Amino acid sequence: MLADLLIRNARGLDRDDPVAVAVVGTRIGWIGAEDEADAQIGNETRVIDAEGAFVLPGFCDSHVHLFAGGASLPQLNLASVHSAEALAQALAPRAEGEGLLCCYAANYDLLGPGTRPDRHALDRILPNRPLYIAATDYHCAWANTAALAAAGVLQGADAGPGAEVVMGKDGLATGELREFAAMALVKRLSATGGREDLGIAGAEPDSVSAEERTRDKAAIAAALAECARNGITAVANMDGNLYQADLLEEMAEAGDLPIRVSLAMTLTAAQSDSHRRALMDRAETSPRGNLRFGRVKMFMDGVFDTWTAFRTDDYPGRPGFRGEPLFPPDLFAAICVEADRRGLQIATHAVGDGAVRAVLDGYAAARAANGPRDARHRIEHIDMLHPDDLPRLAELGVVASMQPVHPPGSSGLPLEPTIGIMGPDRWRDTFPWRAIVDSGATLAFGTDWPVSPLSPVNALHSAMTRHVWADGVPDQRLTQAEALIAYAAGGAHAGFEEDLRGRLSPGCAADLVLMAGDLQSLAGPSPDLVVRLTICDGKVLYDAVALRG
């Protein structure tokens, strides 16, 4: 058949001569040399001159939060702020506004090296308007006194297991809110009511008006457009609750999901058995257009910067303290057995090596109970991995879902306080991409957006240029080919779609991205590479040339 769309004069990764790609319907119909492309053209063929841009499989971000990402787009990004003066300058244009001022992506050294924000410091900068600042890891936030008082938590509040409204010696809240449940106590004052974060905590909104529902869909739609702008044609959305499942299903049935979305339903230890069953039932929903279910998500721990990561050894300077798992072993194993019995994929957040070990134990219990199958259960993040547990990933067929933008020192992140909290004795065991690839386990890359910037170019650059923190620390960098595989084929494998996407081959889905610039610059100090065109299922979703025209 003749092409509906033909990309010609492109560059391929494995060809020296210009290459052309023909799209027939929703699939790749032909790939060949540029001088053979004329035979693919018919009267209705749309021809795109790539002008030497690279043609690649569409990127798969294997860990995002679409609702939160869309809601963050109009918010103030504080990633580049590292002093009180810079924060004051950033907040000044919004100081006189009304309602809770929400900011995100703040580093722990927001007010300067060696500092940690509290309400008093924030009051000196913004005393009157309620202020909420989410940390770059989205596991911590800081609020000024006005926000704490408006939320009714200045005197403290019980945020539940694993979360904390940090209290000061004066008997009042310091302004630091650790983990989702504590953060939600203030975030509920925002224009969105904090609904974008409820799925991460496994909670549901109390009530939502028709107008709010429409706005929430608009936030998700904005997130999807941002994905397309960055060359992303598939995402694993990691914060499913019943409300968000309904929103996405309605959008899918209306044809409003332009890229492929899979949703994991969030299970927590605090949920009732009946609620967890309802979420697993929802995870068994059949596909709807570009929407896939089939997955549940759990959290085994938090993050290092709030000392909530669960590790196998003591935190430096805190003898006897290793953090706490968010699930008792018996409950976690029982949930894994049941989810696995239903044929669901399990994805579990595990940052500390103690959490990773506990998750692997739960997955092993599911295999022992139900028998081996191609489950492809996942572990999200793996900031620290004990060497004894490295071979277990491949042995159990576990997918390592990791984010190359997360290591301190990468993508603008400061080294401290994270590497100090981890401790120099454990630096060799952190973010072990190279060790995981060499072990034979599958690596799937993503960003955790809006925790980190969404750009795959930025993430690929981070994977290829990460610096070791000290002599003797293993070099975990990946090659260009390995990083690209993790961003396409790795994500397709994790989604059980390796026969459909993640590679350029006739018969595969026409999920393509054109990248203009120098691909080799990914290994340099400043990547010269931009998305020119994004195609999903044969449909052009983003065209930078057309937008410029």
GUZA-898113 format. One record per residue (C-alpha): x, y, z; residue in three letters. Coordinates in pm, whole numbers, padded with zeros to 5 digits, always signed. Layout:
// GUZA-898113
(mitor (X Y Z) "ALA")
...
END
This chain:
// GUZA-898113
(mitor (+00000 +00000 +00000) "MET")
(mitor (+00110 +00355 -00065) "LEU")
(mitor (+00199 +00574 +00229) "ALA")
(mitor (-00044 +00801 +00406) "ASP")
(mitor (+00256 +00986 +00542) "LEU")
(mitor (+00617 +00970 +00427) "LEU")
(mitor (+00915 +01103 +00620) "ILE")
(mitor (+01212 +01137 +00390) "ARG")
(mitor (+01566 +01273 +00404) "ASN")
(mitor (+01603 +01160 +00765) "ALA")
(mitor (+01897 +01012 +00950) "ARG")
(mitor (+01881 +00674 +01122) "GLY")
(mitor (+02094 +00545 +01406) "LEU")
(mitor (+02223 +00250 +01207) "ASP")
(mitor (+02247 +00399 +00855) "ARG")
(mitor (+02502 +00633 +00705) "ASP")
(mitor (+02285 +00723 +00406) "ASP")
(mitor (+01956 +00918 +00427) "PRO")
(mitor (+01658 +00706 +00529) "VAL")
(mitor (+01284 +00730 +00468) "ALA")
(mitor (+00990 +00596 +00670) "VAL")
(mitor (+00644 +00531 +00527) "ALA")
(mitor (+00338 +00531 +00752) "VAL")
(mitor (+00030 +00338 +00640) "VAL")
(mitor (-00267 +00398 +00866) "GLY")
(mitor (-00144 +00358 +01223) "THR")
(mitor (+00159 +00141 +01139) "ARG")
(mitor (+00505 +00169 +00990) "ILE")
(mitor (+00462 +00030 +00639) "GLY")
(mitor (+00814 +00058 +00504) "TRP")
(mitor (+01162 +00176 +00596) "ILE")
(mitor (+01431 +00213 +00335) "GLY")
(mitor (+01684 +00424 +00154) "ALA")
(mitor (+01591 +00776 +00054) "GLU")
(mitor (+01645 +00703 -00315) "ASP")
(mitor (+01373 +00436 -00298) "GLU")
(mitor (+01113 +00654 -00127) "ALA")
(mitor (+00935 +00782 -00440) "ASP")
(mitor (+00770 +00443 -00484) "ALA")
(mitor (+00579 +00498 -00157) "GLN")
(mitor (+00412 +00821 -00267) "ILE")
(mitor (+00050 +00836 -00384) "GLY")
(mitor (-00189 +01119 -00456) "ASN")
(mitor (-00296 +01144 -00091) "GLU")
(mitor (+00048 +01099 +00068) "THR")
(mitor (+00165 +01373 +00302) "ARG")
(mitor (+00540 +01412 +00258) "VAL")
(mitor (+00756 +01555 +00536) "ILE")
(mitor (+01114 +01654 +00460) "ASP")
(mitor (+01312 +01572 +00776) "ALA")
(mitor (+01599 +01794 +00653) "GLU")
(mitor (+01852 +01558 +00808) "GLY")
(mitor (+01681 +01518 +01145) "ALA")
(mitor (+01712 +01184 +01322) "PHE")
(mitor (+01408 +00956 +01312) "VAL")
(mitor (+01366 +00755 +01632) "LEU")
(mitor (+01097 +00549 +01803) "PRO")
(mitor (+00870 +00768 +02011) "GLY")
(mitor (+00996 +00809 +02365) "PHE")
(mitor (+00828 +00627 +02651) "CYS")
(mitor (+00837 +00798 +02988) "ASP")
(mitor (+00800 +00504 +03223) "SER")
(mitor (+00712 +00707 +03532) "HIS")
(mitor (+00509 +01029 +03524) "VAL")
(mitor (+00226 +01193 +03715) "HIS")
(mitor (+00008 +01343 +03442) "LEU")
(mitor (-00251 +01516 +03658) "PHE")
(mitor (+00011 +01672 +03886) "ALA")
(mitor (+00226 +01760 +03584) "GLY")
(mitor (-00057 +01940 +03411) "GLY")
(mitor (-00152 +02124 +03730) "ALA")
(mitor (+00210 +02234 +03776) "SER")
(mitor (+00240 +02404 +03437) "LEU")
(mitor (+00099 +02742 +03556) "PRO")
(mitor (+00274 +02716 +03894) "GLN")
(mitor (+00607 +02875 +03985) "LEU")
(mitor (+00905 +02645 +03921) "ASN")
(mitor (+01177 +02708 +04181) "LEU")
(mitor (+01438 +02461 +04055) "ALA")
(mitor (+01694 +02733 +03988) "SER")
(mitor (+01646 +02914 +04320) "VAL")
(mitor (+01927 +02866 +04574) "HIS")
(mitor (+01912 +03173 +04800) "SER")
(mitor (+01663 +03374 +05004) "ALA")
(mitor (+01723 +03673 +04778) "GLU")
(mitor (+01646 +03473 +04465) "ALA")
(mitor (+01333 +03331 +04625) "LEU")
(mitor (+01211 +03678 +04721) "ALA")
(mitor (+01266 +03796 +04365) "GLN")
(mitor (+01080 +03496 +04221) "ALA")
(mitor (+00781 +03539 +04453) "LEU")
(mitor (+00752 +03918 +04427) "ALA")
(mitor (+00531 +03932 +04114) "PRO")
(mitor (+00274 +03702 +04281) "ARG")
(mitor (+00294 +03836 +04636) "ALA")
(mitor (-00025 +04042 +04614) "GLU")
(mitor (-00241 +03770 +04463) "GLY")
(mitor (-00521 +03585 +04640) "GLU")
(mitor (-00543 +03229 +04764) "GLY")
(mitor (-00267 +02977 +04827) "LEU")
(mitor (+00043 +03046 +04619) "LEU")
(mitor (+00173 +02706 +04503) "CYS")
(mitor (+00530 +02653 +04388) "CYS")
(mitor (+00718 +02335 +04306) "TYR")
(mitor (+01056 +02178 +04218) "ALA")
(mitor (+01233 +02350 +04510) "ALA")
(mitor (+01564 +02208 +04624) "ASN")
(mitor (+01631 +02153 +04990) "TYR")
(mitor (+01892 +02429 +04976) "ASP")
(mitor (+01623 +02669 +04852) "LEU")
(mitor (+01740 +02941 +05093) "LEU")
(mitor (+02111 +02879 +05045) "GLY")
(mitor (+02371 +02604 +05087) "PRO")
(mitor (+02349 +02424 +05419) "GLY")
(mitor (+02001 +02562 +05501) "THR")
(mitor (+01658 +02402 +05518) "ARG")
(mitor (+01339 +02609 +05482) "PRO")
(mitor (+01101 +02671 +05771) "ASP")
(mitor (+00796 +02894 +05819) "ARG")
(mitor (+00993 +03171 +05986) "HIS")
(mitor (+01228 +03210 +05690) "ALA")
(mitor (+00935 +03200 +05449) "LEU")
(mitor (+00745 +03457 +05658) "ASP")
(mitor (+01031 +03702 +05617) "ARG")
(mitor (+00992 +03675 +05240) "ILE")
(mitor (+00614 +03642 +05209) "LEU")
(mitor (+00436 +03720 +05536) "PRO")
(mitor (+00077 +03772 +05426) "ASN")
(mitor (-00019 +03550 +05134) "ARG")
(mitor (-00040 +03174 +05217) "PRO")
(mitor (+00257 +03000 +05055) "LEU")
(mitor (+00311 +02632 +04974) "TYR")
(mitor (+00637 +02508 +04821) "ILE")
(mitor (+00675 +02145 +04710) "ALA")
(mitor (+01025 +02002 +04721) "ALA")
(mitor (+01184 +01870 +04406) "THR")
(mitor (+01116 +01511 +04516) "ASP")
(mitor (+00745 +01580 +04589) "TYR")
(mitor (+00781 +01397 +04919) "HIS")
(mitor (+00820 +01714 +05122) "CYS")
(mitor (+00679 +02066 +05120) "ALA")
(mitor (+00718 +02386 +05317) "TRP")
(mitor (+00447 +02635 +05414) "ALA")
(mitor (+00457 +02977 +05572) "ASN")
(mitor (+00263 +03064 +05888) "THR")
(mitor (-00029 +03209 +05693) "ALA")
(mitor (-00076 +02880 +05503) "ALA")
(mitor (-00039 +02664 +05815) "LEU")
(mitor (-00291 +02875 +06003) "ALA")
(mitor (-00539 +02878 +05714) "ALA")
(mitor (-00514 +02499 +05691) "ALA")
(mitor (-00562 +02460 +06066) "GLY")
(mitor (-00231 +02277 +06119) "VAL")
(mitor (-00019 +02545 +06289) "LEU")
(mitor (-00081 +02368 +06619) "GLN")
(mitor (+00007 +02035 +06456) "GLY")
(mitor (-00196 +01751 +06307) "ALA")
(mitor (-00187 +01375 +06281) "ASP")
(mitor (-00111 +01304 +05917) "ALA")
(mitor (-00120 +00927 +05959) "GLY")
(mitor (+00145 +00654 +05923) "PRO")
(mitor (+00460 +00752 +05734) "GLY")
(mitor (+00373 +01123 +05715) "ALA")
(mitor (+00450 +01411 +05951) "GLU")
(mitor (+00369 +01773 +06021) "VAL")
(mitor (+00707 +01855 +06172) "VAL")
(mitor (+00678 +02033 +06506) "MET")
(mitor (+00918 +02283 +06662) "GLY")
(mitor (+01034 +02325 +07019) "LYS")
(mitor (+00780 +02608 +07055) "ASP")
(mitor (+00496 +02359 +07012) "GLY")
(mitor (+00404 +02495 +06670) "LEU")
(mitor (+00456 +02350 +06324) "ALA")
(mitor (+00794 +02436 +06170) "THR")
(mitor (+00645 +02460 +05823) "GLY")
(mitor (+00795 +02133 +05696) "GLU")
(mitor (+00543 +01876 +05577) "LEU")
(mitor (+00682 +01529 +05514) "ARG")
(mitor (+00512 +01289 +05274) "GLU")
(mitor (+00187 +01314 +05085) "PHE")
(mitor (-00071 +01298 +05363) "ALA")
(mitor (+00092 +01584 +05552) "ALA")
(mitor (+00139 +01789 +05236) "MET")
(mitor (-00226 +01741 +05141) "ALA")
(mitor (-00340 +01913 +05464) "LEU")
(mitor (-00221 +02245 +05317) "VAL")
(mitor (-00245 +02168 +04944) "LYS")
(mitor (-00622 +02125 +04981) "ARG")
(mitor (-00641 +02507 +05001) "LEU")
(mitor (-00515 +02539 +04642) "SER")
(mitor (-00727 +02624 +04341) "ALA")
(mitor (-00742 +02255 +04248) "THR")
(mitor (-00816 +02142 +04604) "GLY")
(mitor (-00505 +01926 +04577) "GLY")
(mitor (-00694 +01668 +04371) "ARG")
(mitor (-00393 +01622 +04143) "GLU")
(mitor (-00195 +01471 +04432) "ASP")
(mitor (-00459 +01242 +04582) "LEU")
(mitor (-00383 +00951 +04352) "GLY")
(mitor (-00022 +00945 +04471) "ILE")
(mitor (-00149 +00895 +04825) "ALA")
(mitor (-00416 +00646 +04723) "GLY")
(mitor (-00695 +00881 +04833) "ALA")
(mitor (-01016 +00998 +04666) "GLU")
(mitor (-01169 +01348 +04650) "PRO")
(mitor (-01473 +01401 +04873) "ASP")
(mitor (-01684 +01567 +04606) "SER")
(mitor (-01612 +01726 +04269) "VAL")
(mitor (-01834 +01969 +04083) "SER")
(mitor (-01890 +01944 +03709) "ALA")
(mitor (-01683 +02260 +03662) "GLU")
(mitor (-01394 +02119 +03867) "GLU")
(mitor (-01411 +01794 +03673) "ARG")
(mitor (-01380 +01985 +03346) "THR")
(mitor (-01081 +02180 +03479) "ARG")
(mitor (-00915 +01858 +03593) "ASP")
(mitor (-00951 +01707 +03246) "LYS")
(mitor (-00804 +02025 +03101) "ALA")
(mitor (-00499 +01988 +03328) "ALA")
(mitor (-00448 +01630 +03207) "ILE")
(mitor (-00493 +01742 +02845) "ALA")
(mitor (-00225 +02009 +02898) "ALA")
(mitor (+00008 +01743 +03036) "ALA")
(mitor (-00049 +01521 +02733) "LEU")
(mitor (+00028 +01810 +02499) "ALA")
(mitor (+00348 +01876 +02693) "GLU")
(mitor (+00444 +01510 +02649) "CYS")
(mitor (+00390 +01533 +02272) "ALA")
(mitor (+00598 +01852 +02258) "ARG")
(mitor (+00883 +01654 +02411) "ASN")
(mitor (+00862 +01360 +02170) "GLY")
(mitor (+00689 +01130 +02419) "ILE")
(mitor (+00428 +00896 +02271) "THR")
(mitor (+00369 +00666 +02569) "ALA")
(mitor (+00364 +00717 +02946) "VAL")
(mitor (+00316 +00509 +03257) "ALA")
(mitor (+00099 +00722 +03484) "ASN")
(mitor (+00188 +00630 +03840) "MET")
(mitor (-00082 +00773 +04065) "ASP")
(mitor (-00414 +00613 +03992) "GLY")
(mitor (-00722 +00649 +04208) "ASN")
(mitor (-01080 +00575 +04109) "LEU")
(mitor (-01141 +00942 +04027) "TYR")
(mitor (-00847 +00974 +03790) "GLN")
(mitor (-00931 +00637 +03632) "ALA")
(mitor (-01277 +00772 +03551) "ASP")
(mitor (-01136 +01096 +03408) "LEU")
(mitor (-00890 +00916 +03184) "LEU")
(mitor (-01148 +00663 +03071) "GLU")
(mitor (-01389 +00940 +02973) "GLU")
(mitor (-01109 +01116 +02783) "MET")
(mitor (-01007 +00793 +02608) "ALA")
(mitor (-01362 +00717 +02497) "GLU")
(mitor (-01394 +01071 +02363) "ALA")
(mitor (-01067 +01036 +02168) "GLY")
(mitor (-00893 +01291 +02390) "ASP")
(mitor (-00587 +01080 +02477) "LEU")
(mitor (-00347 +01157 +02189) "PRO")
(mitor (-00066 +00945 +02332) "ILE")
(mitor (-00061 +00602 +02497) "ARG")
(mitor (-00133 +00610 +02870) "VAL")
(mitor (-00119 +00325 +03118) "SER")
(mitor (-00255 +00387 +03467) "LEU")
(mitor (-00143 +00215 +03786) "ALA")
(mitor (-00396 +00206 +04070) "MET")
(mitor (-00238 +00309 +04402) "THR")
(mitor (-00267 +00070 +04698) "LEU")
(mitor (-00164 +00168 +05051) "THR")
(mitor (-00136 -00006 +05385) "ALA")
(mitor (-00389 +00235 +05538) "ALA")
(mitor (-00666 +00147 +05291) "GLN")
(mitor (-00936 -00098 +05390) "SER")
(mitor (-00932 -00444 +05236) "ASP")
(mitor (-01251 -00359 +05049) "SER")
(mitor (-01103 -00041 +04902) "HIS")
(mitor (-00790 -00225 +04788) "ARG")
(mitor (-01011 -00488 +04624) "ARG")
(mitor (-01205 -00213 +04445) "ALA")
(mitor (-00881 -00065 +04314) "LEU")
(mitor (-00759 -00405 +04193) "MET")
(mitor (-01096 -00462 +04029) "ASP")
(mitor (-01055 -00127 +03851) "ARG")
(mitor (-00706 -00228 +03743) "ALA")
(mitor (-00863 -00521 +03558) "GLU")
(mitor (-01056 -00282 +03331) "THR")
(mitor (-01016 -00361 +02961) "SER")
(mitor (-00826 -00115 +02739) "PRO")
(mitor (-01011 +00194 +02619) "ARG")
(mitor (-00858 +00353 +02309) "GLY")
(mitor (-00512 +00475 +02409) "ASN")
(mitor (-00572 +00391 +02777) "LEU")
(mitor (-00441 +00075 +02944) "ARG")
(mitor (-00486 -00049 +03300) "PHE")
(mitor (-00352 -00382 +03427) "GLY")
(mitor (-00122 -00244 +03696) "ARG")
(mitor (-00118 -00154 +04065) "VAL")
(mitor (+00128 +00075 +04245) "LYS")
(mitor (+00254 +00073 +04604) "MET")
(mitor (+00505 +00270 +04811) "PHE")
(mitor (+00752 +00080 +05027) "MET")
(mitor (+00933 +00392 +05154) "ASP")
(mitor (+00987 +00764 +05101) "GLY")
(mitor (+01306 +00952 +05008) "VAL")
(mitor (+01649 +01009 +05157) "PHE")
(mitor (+01614 +01385 +05204) "ASP")
(mitor (+01343 +01337 +05468) "THR")
(mitor (+01508 +01027 +05619) "TRP")
(mitor (+01205 +00825 +05507) "THR")
(mitor (+01395 +00597 +05270) "ALA")
(mitor (+01425 +00245 +05420) "PHE")
(mitor (+01780 +00113 +05413) "ARG")
(mitor (+01970 -00199 +05521) "THR")
(mitor (+02218 -00003 +05735) "ASP")
(mitor (+02198 +00290 +05976) "ASP")
(mitor (+02170 +00647 +05855) "TYR")
(mitor (+02496 +00839 +05913) "PRO")
(mitor (+02491 +01002 +06256) "GLY")
(mitor (+02172 +00821 +06359) "ARG")
(mitor (+02274 +00492 +06520) "PRO")
(mitor (+02003 +00228 +06512) "GLY")
(mitor (+01785 +00422 +06268) "PHE")
(mitor (+01729 +00279 +05920) "ARG")
(mitor (+01389 +00419 +05834) "GLY")
(mitor (+01065 +00224 +05831) "GLU")
(mitor (+00889 +00032 +05554) "PRO")
(mitor (+00543 +00161 +05468) "LEU")
(mitor (+00405 -00193 +05448) "PHE")
(mitor (+00441 -00473 +05703) "PRO")
(mitor (+00606 -00767 +05521) "PRO")
(mitor (+00307 -00999 +05562) "ASP")
(mitor (+00058 -00745 +05424) "LEU")
(mitor (+00281 -00652 +05132) "PHE")
(mitor (+00336 -01017 +05043) "ALA")
(mitor (-00037 -01090 +05064) "ALA")
(mitor (-00119 -00800 +04830) "ILE")
(mitor (+00153 -00909 +04587) "CYS")
(mitor (+00017 -01264 +04586) "VAL")
(mitor (-00338 -01144 +04517) "GLU")
(mitor (-00241 -00889 +04250) "ALA")
(mitor (-00017 -01144 +04080) "ASP")
(mitor (-00293 -01408 +04098) "ARG")
(mitor (-00521 -01166 +03911) "ARG")
(mitor (-00256 -01125 +03640) "GLY")
(mitor (-00183 -00765 +03735) "LEU")
(mitor (+00158 -00604 +03706) "GLN")
(mitor (+00292 -00461 +04033) "ILE")
(mitor (+00497 -00141 +04046) "ALA")
(mitor (+00646 -00042 +04381) "THR")
(mitor (+00828 +00275 +04483) "HIS")
(mitor (+01150 +00171 +04658) "ALA")
(mitor (+01428 +00426 +04711) "VAL")
(mitor (+01640 +00276 +04991) "GLY")
(mitor (+01808 -00062 +04953) "ASP")
(mitor (+01606 -00198 +05246) "GLY")
(mitor (+01289 -00109 +05057) "ALA")
(mitor (+01419 -00269 +04737) "VAL")
(mitor (+01495 -00590 +04927) "ARG")
(mitor (+01150 -00592 +05088) "ALA")
(mitor (+00985 -00547 +04748) "VAL")
(mitor (+01186 -00828 +04593) "LEU")
(mitor (+01084 -01049 +04884) "ASP")
(mitor (+00718 -00970 +04815) "GLY")
(mitor (+00755 -01045 +04444) "TYR")
(mitor (+00932 -01371 +04527) "ALA")
(mitor (+00642 -01462 +04759) "ALA")
(mitor (+00397 -01404 +04472) "ALA")
(mitor (+00598 -01630 +04243) "ARG")
(mitor (+00619 -01900 +04508) "ALA")
(mitor (+00243 -01887 +04567) "ALA")
(mitor (+00122 -01856 +04209) "ASN")
(mitor (+00403 -02011 +04009) "GLY")
(mitor (+00637 -01842 +03761) "PRO")
(mitor (+00491 -01623 +03487) "ARG")
(mitor (+00604 -01337 +03269) "ASP")
(mitor (+00479 -01080 +03523) "ALA")
(mitor (+00736 -00805 +03465) "ARG")
(mitor (+00675 -00657 +03808) "HIS")
(mitor (+00855 -00328 +03848) "ARG")
(mitor (+01056 -00140 +04107) "ILE")
(mitor (+01039 +00237 +04078) "GLU")
(mitor (+01349 +00451 +04143) "HIS")
(mitor (+01609 +00219 +04313) "ILE")
(mitor (+01821 +00507 +04443) "ASP")
(mitor (+02023 +00256 +04644) "MET")
(mitor (+02069 -00116 +04576) "LEU")
(mitor (+02252 -00365 +04797) "HIS")
(mitor (+02495 -00571 +04585) "PRO")
(mitor (+02340 -00894 +04714) "ASP")
(mitor (+02008 -00797 +04557) "ASP")
(mitor (+02139 -00702 +04211) "LEU")
(mitor (+02108 -01053 +04060) "PRO")
(mitor (+01756 -01092 +04198) "ARG")
(mitor (+01622 -00835 +03950) "LEU")
(mitor (+01698 -01051 +03648) "ALA")
(mitor (+01620 -01375 +03833) "GLU")
(mitor (+01268 -01255 +03910) "LEU")
(mitor (+01220 -01079 +03575) "GLY")
(mitor (+01180 -00744 +03751) "VAL")
(mitor (+01189 -00421 +03550) "VAL")
(mitor (+01407 -00148 +03698) "ALA")
(mitor (+01207 +00171 +03632) "SER")
(mitor (+01457 +00449 +03696) "MET")
(mitor (+01505 +00820 +03637) "GLN")
(mitor (+01845 +00944 +03513) "PRO")
(mitor (+01759 +01297 +03631) "VAL")
(mitor (+01739 +01191 +03997) "HIS")
(mitor (+02104 +01153 +04110) "PRO")
(mitor (+02235 +01454 +04303) "PRO")
(mitor (+02455 +01660 +04075) "GLY")
(mitor (+02242 +01579 +03770) "SER")
(mitor (+01995 +01808 +03596) "SER")
(mitor (+02077 +02102 +03825) "GLY")
(mitor (+02029 +01914 +04153) "LEU")
(mitor (+02269 +02003 +04435) "PRO")
(mitor (+02477 +01727 +04593) "LEU")
(mitor (+02371 +01809 +04947) "GLU")
(mitor (+02190 +01722 +05158) "PRO")
(mitor (+02122 +01397 +04972) "THR")
(mitor (+02470 +01248 +04942) "ILE")
(mitor (+02547 +01333 +05304) "GLY")
(mitor (+02229 +01160 +05420) "ILE")
(mitor (+02314 +00857 +05206) "MET")
(mitor (+02665 +00844 +05349) "GLY")
(mitor (+02998 +00802 +05161) "PRO")
(mitor (+03015 +00432 +05249) "ASP")
(mitor (+02708 +00369 +05033) "ARG")
(mitor (+02776 +00593 +04733) "TRP")
(mitor (+02900 +00292 +04538) "ARG")
(mitor (+02552 +00139 +04560) "ASP")
(mitor (+02350 +00435 +04434) "THR")
(mitor (+02160 +00476 +04104) "PHE")
(mitor (+02328 +00165 +03956) "PRO")
(mitor (+02216 +00187 +03593) "TRP")
(mitor (+02533 +00033 +03450) "ARG")
(mitor (+02531 -00254 +03698) "ALA")
(mitor (+02163 -00326 +03624) "ILE")
(mitor (+02211 -00325 +03246) "VAL")
(mitor (+02516 -00550 +03277) "ASP")
(mitor (+02322 -00790 +03500) "SER")
(mitor (+02073 -00859 +03220) "GLY")
(mitor (+01775 -00694 +03389) "ALA")
(mitor (+01548 -00462 +03190) "THR")
(mitor (+01598 -00089 +03249) "LEU")
(mitor (+01310 +00148 +03166) "ALA")
(mitor (+01377 +00521 +03186) "PHE")
(mitor (+01146 +00806 +03280) "GLY")
(mitor (+01149 +01133 +03470) "THR")
(mitor (+00888 +01122 +03750) "ASP")
(mitor (+00755 +01451 +03605) "TRP")
(mitor (+00671 +01698 +03758) "PRO")
(mitor (+00922 +01584 +04021) "VAL")
(mitor (+01187 +01634 +03751) "SER")
(mitor (+01187 +01806 +03410) "PRO")
(mitor (+00997 +01610 +03144) "LEU")
(mitor (+01248 +01652 +02861) "SER")
(mitor (+01392 +01318 +02737) "PRO")
(mitor (+01686 +01513 +02593) "VAL")
(mitor (+01772 +01634 +02943) "ASN")
(mitor (+01728 +01285 +03085) "ALA")
(mitor (+01937 +01116 +02816) "LEU")
(mitor (+02209 +01375 +02869) "HIS")
(mitor (+02201 +01300 +03244) "SER")
(mitor (+02230 +00925 +03182) "ALA")
(mitor (+02536 +00972 +02963) "MET")
(mitor (+02722 +01243 +03156) "THR")
(mitor (+02671 +01170 +03526) "ARG")
(mitor (+02980 +01243 +03734) "HIS")
(mitor (+03100 +01018 +04014) "VAL")
(mitor (+03100 +01182 +04357) "TRP")
(mitor (+03440 +01054 +04470) "ALA")
(mitor (+03728 +00827 +04370) "ASP")
(mitor (+03636 +00461 +04394) "GLY")
(mitor (+03266 +00517 +04318) "VAL")
(mitor (+03164 +00309 +04013) "PRO")
(mitor (+03092 +00491 +03689) "ASP")
(mitor (+02725 +00414 +03616) "GLN")
(mitor (+02696 +00610 +03291) "ARG")
(mitor (+02531 +00450 +02990) "LEU")
(mitor (+02619 +00469 +02624) "THR")
(mitor (+02398 +00658 +02383) "GLN")
(mitor (+02254 +00333 +02246) "ALA")
(mitor (+02182 +00196 +02595) "GLU")
(mitor (+02013 +00516 +02710) "ALA")
(mitor (+01795 +00531 +02398) "LEU")
(mitor (+01695 +00166 +02443) "ILE")
(mitor (+01592 +00237 +02804) "ALA")
(mitor (+01381 +00530 +02681) "TYR")
(mitor (+01200 +00335 +02409) "ALA")
(mitor (+01236 -00044 +02400) "ALA")
(mitor (+01273 -00067 +02779) "GLY")
(mitor (+00946 +00115 +02834) "GLY")
(mitor (+00773 -00094 +02567) "ALA")
(mitor (+00890 -00414 +02738) "HIS")
(mitor (+00770 -00286 +03075) "ALA")
(mitor (+00430 -00223 +02916) "GLY")
(mitor (+00411 -00565 +02745) "PHE")
(mitor (+00413 -00387 +02409) "GLU")
(mitor (+00756 -00473 +02269) "GLU")
(mitor (+00591 -00613 +01955) "ASP")
(mitor (+00399 -00288 +01904) "LEU")
(mitor (+00635 -00002 +01985) "ARG")
(mitor (+00983 +00092 +02104) "GLY")
(mitor (+01158 +00020 +01774) "ARG")
(mitor (+01148 +00116 +01408) "LEU")
(mitor (+01028 -00182 +01212) "SER")
(mitor (+00756 -00242 +00951) "PRO")
(mitor (+00440 -00355 +01125) "GLY")
(mitor (+00513 -00164 +01445) "CYS")
(mitor (+00295 +00127 +01553) "ALA")
(mitor (+00382 +00454 +01383) "ALA")
(mitor (+00507 +00614 +01706) "ASP")
(mitor (+00792 +00833 +01585) "LEU")
(mitor (+00992 +01136 +01682) "VAL")
(mitor (+01214 +01353 +01464) "LEU")
(mitor (+01509 +01503 +01651) "MET")
(mitor (+01690 +01793 +01489) "ALA")
(mitor (+02048 +01865 +01585) "GLY")
(mitor (+02352 +01666 +01687) "ASP")
(mitor (+02274 +01336 +01858) "LEU")
(mitor (+02635 +01306 +01969) "GLN")
(mitor (+02595 +01625 +02171) "SER")
(mitor (+02400 +01425 +02430) "LEU")
(mitor (+02739 +01323 +02570) "ALA")
(mitor (+02867 +01681 +02576) "GLY")
(mitor (+02823 +01968 +02817) "PRO")
(mitor (+02519 +02116 +02642) "SER")
(mitor (+02297 +01901 +02418) "PRO")
(mitor (+02213 +02051 +02078) "ASP")
(mitor (+01904 +01845 +02008) "LEU")
(mitor (+01539 +01945 +01982) "VAL")
(mitor (+01212 +01772 +01898) "VAL")
(mitor (+01094 +01867 +01551) "ARG")
(mitor (+00802 +01626 +01504) "LEU")
(mitor (+00604 +01381 +01719) "THR")
(mitor (+00380 +01115 +01568) "ILE")
(mitor (+00166 +00864 +01761) "CYS")
(mitor (-00034 +00594 +01583) "ASP")
(mitor (+00033 +00770 +01254) "GLY")
(mitor (-00109 +01104 +01374) "LYS")
(mitor (+00110 +01415 +01388) "VAL")
(mitor (+00074 +01552 +01740) "LEU")
(mitor (+00348 +01814 +01739) "TYR")
(mitor (+00517 +01988 +01446) "ASP")
(mitor (+00771 +02251 +01544) "ALA")
(mitor (+00815 +02369 +01185) "VAL")
(mitor (+00442 +02423 +01137) "ALA")
(mitor (+00421 +02609 +01467) "LEU")
(mitor (+00705 +02840 +01364) "ARG")
(mitor (+00536 +02901 +01030) "GLY")
END
